[in-house]
């Protein structure tokens, strides 16, 4: 980075910091946290105009219509999931045009937005993912074990996908986006449901029963998954078959001014471990055993409506996860999380929300000869305070300023500010611009990992590891020029600093993690929907991305800047949804994804189709075909890369 660029970045930080301090100061007179999300009922057959008015919470942490959200946000509705026949959360996330979803193995996925998806054979670690308000990223590496995240797909109300920074409202690690998975309220799931599917990729079955009793609505559910092995491009098997069971419940109680939600899940799964395994060490050929994962969580949320339109909310959850990855490591982690949020009644031109959170983890790792986390057992805590003020500057003009101060165990206090300006040139159009600073805080993998698990070490955790920083600038436009037409366009420019590198020590005896890489990413993401006729809807999405990374002076990272930021230069998706007749629907989708450079993965085109037939009220039969034009790879080196092949599946859903 040149001296003028450094001076420019310092002034950019000062500008964003000043705006963030103003937002935090404006919010401090009030009290705190994660509100229980207002859930929607069935969105089937909603018009494009009605979809624009869906109430979302991920952009401002309070309900607002999608059409008025000043961020790049895409909503995957329950009807989208149903029409596409998505059988898992990662497959449902493919419906969001602002996400990159790469399948690594039968249950392994790399998911991110706007690049840095870990295509250097590391793991993506810059997305915040929540399920009903519970963050599911792991403190081990700041990413998500997607094989452990599941739900009854028919009980998902919507998935809100924000591409772009969300650190002010959602904390560190919300660098490139936020995925907020929201299930239906218990009042919307009365009665029984049985669902079963089977196909060339495996089988799954689920049940759910809900009712109202004692003044509360409740449901219980269970789900079983049996996934088959995938194959390499040459036809050899990939050892990645899996079995997983999950059960859970939800109960909602609503009074005149108060509402309470309690929900919990428990899961247990066994997966074969595909080569090359989690870690490889030169000169070793470890025997890979089955990965065993289990966990349980319990969440409680309370919301109290205040006079004048504000509310006060409290959410707390406890979670325990166990994961054994032979022969490399075993981890047991307990998490306690508490969040408070206060949304003030309108104060003239100001709409203020502020809150605080505290997170405590107890992490215990069983080390091996291959890898060790030192110290093996740690207790860590994160604490934060945030505030945001939406200021009405006029009838069509609004300014948002906000900031979060968050303390983490490795780098201490981090400041995450944002400033956003929006203008409504017409009732159905919104033009907005934003500038933000956000960070990805270090994890145990950055600071505590040692390979092999005993001296002499080839890799040592970074003794002075820093947070990865992103300064993000966005310009977006959303419009609905006609009742049957809507579209969104966002341009962004990201400046990265202190990205992770692997530095060789002066004696050339080991490698350690450092933060001596910088970079930039520019791109555009756009999508739209057209109601071509009463029975026919067309949707399209396009992303274009250009990334450049470089090493800072003093770095001797042997792999160079080619180890980060290698993502597809473009993705394209087209979807056609047609109501063939009353009770019969056909959706055809075409996806085109550009090539990856490191490791090299060719670009591919995938053709999917899903036929849904409502046999009678309460009974549906569907037939889904994926990659009907042939198989392709999506992620990883060719020697061990899963070939995502052609598949078909039949599914039956019964409701009463």
N, C-alpha and C positions, 0 to 999 in steps of 0.2 A: 504494500500500500504506500503510495507516495505521500509526501508531506502535505500537499493540498488536500488529498483524500482524507488524511488523518484529521486535519483542521475541520473539514466539512463534517466528518462523523462526530467530532466533539460538539460542533454547533447543533447538529441534528439531535444528539442526546440532550443538550441543554434545552432545546425547544420542547421535545417530548417530555422531559423531566418536569419542566415548568408547568406544562398543561396537566400532567398527572398529579403534581402537588396541589394544583388548584382544585382538581376533582376530589382528591382525598380530603382536603381541608373542608370543602363544601359538604362532604358526607359525614364528617366526624360528629356533628351534633346529634346523631341518632343511634340505634342499637341493633342488630346483626344476623344472616346465614342461608343455608341452602334450603329453599322453600320446597315443599313437596310439590312435584310437578302436577299441574292440572291436566288430566288425561282426557282424551277425546274418545267418543264412541266410534262406531263403524263409519268409515269414510267412503264406503262403496258408492260409486256412481256420482261423486261430487263433480260439479262443473269446474272448469278452469277458474271461473270467477270466484266460486266458493273455496277452492283450494288456496287462492291468494289470501283469503281471510282466515286461514288456519291459525290458531293461537299457538305461538312457539315461545320457549323460555330461554333458549341457549344463548341468544345474542345479548340480552340485557338482564337475564336472571329474573325476569318478570314477564307475565303474559303480554304479548303484542302480536298483531297480525303479521304474517309472513311478508305481505306487500310493503310494510313499513319498516322492515328490519334493515339497518344500514350496515350490512355485512354480506359476504358471499356465502349464503346459506341455502342448502337444498334439503327438502323434506321428503323422505321415503315414507309413504303412507302405508297403512295396513292393506289397502286395496292394491297398491303397487306390488307389495310382497305376494299377495294372493294371486294376482294376474301373472306374475313372473314365475311363480312356482318355486321361489327360493326356499331351500330346505335347511339353511344354516345362516347364522349371522354374517359371516364373511360373504356368502353368496348374495345375501340381501344388500350388502354394502356395495356390490358391483353396480347396483342401480343408481348410485350417486355419481354423476359425471365428474364431480370435483374430487374424486378419490382415485388413487392408484391401488389396485388390489392384485397382488401376485401370489399365486398358489405355490407353496414350497413343497408340500407333501399332502397326504390324504387329509390331515387336519391342521397343517401348518400354513400360515399365511403371513405375508408382509404387506401391511396396509399403511398408507400415508397419503398426504396431500402436498402438492407443490414441491415434490422432489424429496431428496434425502431419505429414500425408502430403504436404506440399508442394502442396496444392491451390490455393495462391495463384500458380500457374504457376511456382513455383520447383521445387526438387528435394527429395525426402525424404532426410534425412541423419542419422537417429537410430536406425538399425538396424545391428547387427553381423551380417554374413553370412559364413559359412565353408563351404568345400567341402573335406571331408577334412582339416580343421584349418588350411587356408590362408584367411586373411582376404581377401575380394575387394572390399572397399570401396576407392575410389580416393582418394589424398591430394589430388587436385585439388579435390574438393568434398565429401568425406566420405560420398558416396553410392555407388551401384552402377550400373554400366553393364550392365543386364540383357541387352542384345543380345550381350554378350561371354561370358555364363555359360551353359554347356551341359554335357550329359552324355548318355550312352546311358541312356534312362529305365529300361530293363529291368535295368540294373546298379545302380540306387539301392536301398540296403538300407532306409533310412528317412530322414525329415527331422524333426528335433526343433525345434519352434517354441516359444520362450519369449516370452510377452508380458509386458512389465515390465522393470525395470532389471536389467542383467547386468554392470555396470561393475566390481564387485569381482573377478570371475573372468575377464572378457573385455575389460576396458579401456574407455577413452573411446569414445564413439559407440554403445555398447550402452545407450542411454537408454530407448528404448521396447520393445526386444526383441532377441532373438538367433535367427537362423535357421542351423541347423547341418545341412548336407546331407552325408550319410554314404553312400558307395558300398560295395558288397559286397566282402568279402575275396576275394583271388584264388582261394582254395581253393573258393569257392562259385560260380565262373564257369568251371569246366573245360568244354571242348567248344566248339562253334561256335554262333554266333547270327547270324541275318540278320533284319533288320526293315525294312519299307518301308511308308510311308503316303502317301496322296494324297487331296486333297479340294479344296474350294472355296477354302480359305485358303492352299494351297500343297502342297508335297511334302517328304518327308524320307526318308533311308535310312541304315541303320547296320549295321556288322558288328562282331563281337567273337570272338576266339578265345583260349582259355585252356587251360593244361595244367600239369603238374608235371614238373620236370626238375632234376637237380642239387641235390636237397634243397629246392628253392624252388617255390612256386606263382606263376604269372604269367599275365598276359593282355595283349593288345593290342586296340585298337579304332579305328574310324574312323566319322565321321558327316558327312553332307551335308544342308544345309537349303536349300530354295528357297521363299521366302515371297512370296506375291502381294501386290499393292497392296490397301490398304483403300479405303473410300469415305467421303465426307462424308454427313451426313444428307440433303442435297439430291441426292445421287447422283454428285457430281463425284469424280474420283479423288484420292486422297492419295498423294503421291510417297513411298512407304515400302517398296517391294519390297526384298527382301534375298536374298543368297546367302552361305552360310558353310560352311566346311569345318573339321573338327577331327579330330585324331588324338591318341592317347595310349597309355599303358601303365601297368601296376602289377605289382609283384613283392613277394611276402611270403615271409619266411623265419622259421621258428619253431624254437627250441631248447628245452632243458630250462628255462632261466630267462630267456632272452632272445628277443626278437622284433625283426625289422627289416622296415620297409616302405619301398619307393622307388616313387614314381609321378610322372608328368609328363604335360603336355598341350601341344599347340600348335594354334593356330587362326588362320584368316584369313577375313575377311568384308568384303563390300561392301554397303552399304545406301543406297538413295535417301534424301535428306534432306527430310522433310516440312516445309512452311511452318508457323510463321514462321522456323524455324531455331533455332540455339542462342542467338543474341543478335540483337536488333534495335536499330537506332539511328534516332532521329527524322530524317527527311529523306533516308534511304537506302533503296534497294531492291536489296539484294545478290542476285546470282545464286547459288543454292544448288547445290553439286555433291554427288557421292556421298560418304558417310562411309565411310572405309576404316579398318578396325581389325584388328590382328593381335597375337599374343602367344605367349609360351612360358613355362612354369613347370616347376620340378623340386623335388620335396619328398622329404626323407628323414626317417624317424622310427625311433627305437630305444627299446625299453622293456626294463627289467631288473627281474625280480621279486625282491623282498627277502625274507629270512627273516622270518616272523611276519606276512606278509600285505601289506606295503607294496610300493611300486615306485618306480623312478626312470626318468624318461623325458626324451628329448631330441628335439626336432624342429627342422629347419632347412629353409628353402626360398629359392630364387632365382626371380625373376620379371621378365619384361620385357614391356611393353605399348606399342604404338604406336597412335595414333589421329589421324586427319586429318579435320577438319570444315571443309571449305571454305565460305565464304571467311573463316572466323573465326579458327581456331587449329589448330595441330598440336602434339601432345604425345608425347614419348618418356619413359617412366618405368621405372627399374630399381629393384627392391626386393630387399633381403636381410633375412631375418627369422630370428631364433634364439629358441627358447623352451625352458625347462627346468622340470620339475615333479617334486616329491618328495612322494609320499604315504606318510606314516609308518605303520608298524604301529600297531595300537591301543594307546593309552597309558591304560589304565584306562578312564575315562569319555570320553576325548578321541579324536577322529579328525581328524587334522590333515593338511591339504594346503597346500603353499606352492610358490612358483615365482617365476621372473624371466623377463623377455623383453627383447629389443633388436631394434629395427627401423630400417633405414637406407634412405633413398630418394635417388635421383639423378633429378631432374625437369628436363626440358628442353622449353620451350615455344617454338614458332615463332609469333610474334605477327603481327598483321595490322592493317590500317587500322581494323578494326571493334572489335577487342578486343585488349588486351595484358595479360600477367602480368609484373609488374615487381618484382624482377628476373626475367628470362626463365629463367635456369638457377639452380637451388638444390640444395643438399645438406642433407638434414634427417634427424634421428634422434629416435626415441622410445625410452624405457627405462622399465621398470616392475618393481615388486616387489609380490607379493600373498601373502596368507595367509588361511586360513579354518579354523576349529575347530568341529567338530560335537560338542557336549557332551551326553551322555546324562544328563538330570536325574532320570530314573526309568525305569520299564519302558515307559511310554507318553509321556513328555515329553522333548523335546529342544530345545536352544538352539544356534543357529548364529550366530557372530560372525566377521566378516571385513572385510578392507580391502585396497585397492590404492593404492599411491603410483605415479603415472605422470607422467613428464616429457615435455612436448611442446614443439615449437619456438616456439610463439607465446605461451603463458601460463605456461610453466614447470611447476612441480609442481602436480598435482591430486590431491586425496584423495577416494577413492571407497569409503566404508564401507557396511556393511549389518549388520542384526541381524534374525534370524528365530527365531520360536518355533513349535514344532509339537507337537500333541497327538493321540494315537490313542485316541479314545473307544471304538473297537471295532477288531478285527483288520483289517477291510476299510474303515476310514474314517480320514480325516486332516483335522484342523482346523489351520490355520496362519495366522500373521500376520507381517508384515515391514515394516521401515522402511529406506529406502536413500537415499543421495545419489549422484547420477551426473551426468556432464557430457557435452556435445558440444563437443569441442575445435575451435578454428577450423581452417579449411583455407586453401588458396591462394586459393580464390574469395573468401573473406571478407577476406583481408589484402592480396592482391597484384593483384586485378583492376582494370583501367582501361578505360573505354569513353568515346569511341572509342580507338583504339590510339595516338593521338598527341595532344599538347596542342592546344587547350584541352579538358580532360576534362569529360565530363558526370557520370561516376561514378568515384570513386577508392576503392581498397580502404581498409578501416578501419585507420588508423595505430595505434590503441590498441584492438584488438578483444579481447573477453573470451570466455570459455567460456560456453555456455548451460548453465544449471544446472537440475536437476530433483530435487525431494525427493518421494519416492514412498512411499505407505502402502498396504498391501494386506491383505486378509482373504480367505482362501479355504477351501473345503471340498470334499473329494473323497471319494466313497463308491461302494461296490459292494454295495448292500443285498441283491441277489439274484445268483446265478451268471450270469444273462443280462441284467443291468441295471447300468450304471455311469453316473456323472455327475460333473461338476465345476462349481463356481460360484466366481467370484472378483469381489470388489468392490475398486476402487482409487480413490485420490485423489492427483493429481499437482499439485504447486506448482512453477511455472516461474519462473525469474528470469533476467534478462539475455538474453532472446531477441533475435534479430537484427532490427534496424530499418534503414531508409534515411533518414539524417538530411541535411538541407539545411544547407550551410555558412552562416555569418553573412552572407557577401556575396551569397548566392543565386546562386552561379555553378556549383556542382556538388553532387552527392550523394555521401555516403560511408556505409559500413556502420557501425552502432553497435549497442549492446546495451541499448536503453531500452524494452523491452517485458517485461511480466510476464503471468502467466496461471495458470489452474488448469483441470484436467480431472478429471471424476469419471465413473465408469461401472461397468458390470458386464459380465462375459463368462461365458457358461455353455454347456456342451455335454453331450451324453450319447448313449449307444447302448443299444438294446434288441434282444435276440435274440428276435424275436416267434415264430419257429418254427425248426425245424432248417434250413430253406432261406431264411429271410427275416430280414434285419436292417434296423433303422431307426436313423438317426442324425439328430441335430438340433443346431444351434448358434445362439446369439443373442448379439449385443453391443449395448449401449446406451451412448452417450457424450454428455456435455454439456461443452462447452468455453467458457471466457470469457477473453478477452485484453484488456489495457488498456496504454496507453502510460504510461511513467513521467514524472514532472515533468522538464522540460527537453527532451523529445523534440518534434521538429517533423515527424515522419514524415507526409507528406501523405496517404499511403494509410490511415494509422491502423491500429488493431488488426484491421481486417478482412482484413489481408494474411496472417494466420497462423491456424491452428487451425480452418480450415473443412473439416470432415470429416462423413461421414454420421452422423446422430444414432443410426442403428441399422442393423444388418445381420442377416439371418436366412438360414439355410440348412437344408434338409431333404433327406435322402438315403434312398432305398429301394433295397436291394440284394437281389436275388432269384435263387436258383439254380433256373432253369427245369427243368433236368434235369441228369444227369451230363454235364458238359462244356459247358453253356450257362448264361450268366449275363446278367442285365439289371439295370442301375443307372439310376435316374431321380433327378435332382437339381433342386431348386428353390431359386434364390437371390433374395433381395429386399434391395436396397440403397437406403438413404435418399438424399435429394437433397444436393448440395453447393451452398454459397452463394456462393463467390467463387473463380473465376467460376462462375456458376450452371450446374449440371448437374442435370437432373431425376432423381428416383429411378427405379429400374427393377426389373423382375422378369425373371429369365432361367430358362428351362426347358431342361435338358440331359438327354440320354439316351445310354447306351452299351450295345451288345449285343456280347457276347463268346462265340465258338463255338470250342470245342476240337475241330478236325476229326479229329485223331488225336494220339497221343502226340508231343509236340514240335512241333505245328503248330497255330497259333491264327489265327483270322480275326475281326476286330472292325469294327463300324460305329458311328461316333460322330456325334451331332448336337448342336450347341451353339446356344443362343438360338433354339430351335425356335418360340418364340412371337413372334419378330420382333426387329429390331435395336434398339440403344440406344447412347447415349454414356456414357462412364465418367469422362472427365477432360479438362479444358482448356476454353478459350473456344470458343463455338459455331462461329465462323467457320473454325476449323482443326481442329475436333474429329473424330476418327475415330469413325464409326458402327460399333460392333461388331455385325456383322450375323449373320444365320442362316448356319450352315455345316454341311457334312457331310464326313466323311472315312472312308476305308476303309483298314484296316491289316492287314498280314500279318506274323506273327512265326514264325520257324522256329528250333528249337533241336535240337542233337544232342549 
